[in-house]
Amino acid sequence: MKLAHVAIVLLAAAAGIAVTVSLGNWQTRRAEQKLALQAQRDAAERAAPLEVSARDLAELPRRVPLRVKLRGRFEHDRTVWLDNRMMDGRAGFVVVTPLRIEGTDVAILVMRGFVARDPADRQRLPAIGTPEGDVTVEGLALAELPRLLELGAAPPPGTLPAIWQNLDYETFERASGRRVARVVVQQRSDSADGLARHWPRPSAGVEKHRGYAFQWYALAALLAVLAATVLVRGRTRAGKAHS
């Protein structure tokens, strides 16, 4: 192999090593971020709940994750059923209902829990409890709802209740006509509504990121070995040519 070819191979290997190490580092950081998030959430779970009033709503998004206690009224006619969710090995819906906080016309979206779908009719909404009147809800306030990959555009404003794939604050406000705080609460307290609340830990998937990182680092090591082999062979052949 000519020296010029060796140089090209080494440059290509160096570029490949830089890219694969960078990707490995990114996966490692993703794992660390999820572990840090879980640590924050664990600390919030252990803390005493903060009783949220109308005057706390503006500050609340900057304090999440946070254990909270809410008082208000569920607006069941504005419920969104998030489809294609899994819990305890079953497929179904996560039920999200706005809770209008006492003393204000602003609501907080509450992930009330999970219910399995009818396997024979995906569009049929299961019967669940609908607590009426003033209620108290305890849970974990988070910045946003977990999202799934969605094909196509977000749902247009329309009639609620409805089945959606994902939910964001702006889309909900357009569809419901109700202003909502920029937090969502994963309910932990029991409401005798038949919903399951075994919320998954966000650190799930850390091992996946670590596995991907290992694969990228292993590929970088392989490229380094191949580059070293090419370099040694190139020098050996160059030495024989000059002998």
Order of alpha helices (4+ residues) and beta strands (2+ residues): alpha-beta-beta-beta-beta-beta-beta-beta-alpha-beta-alpha
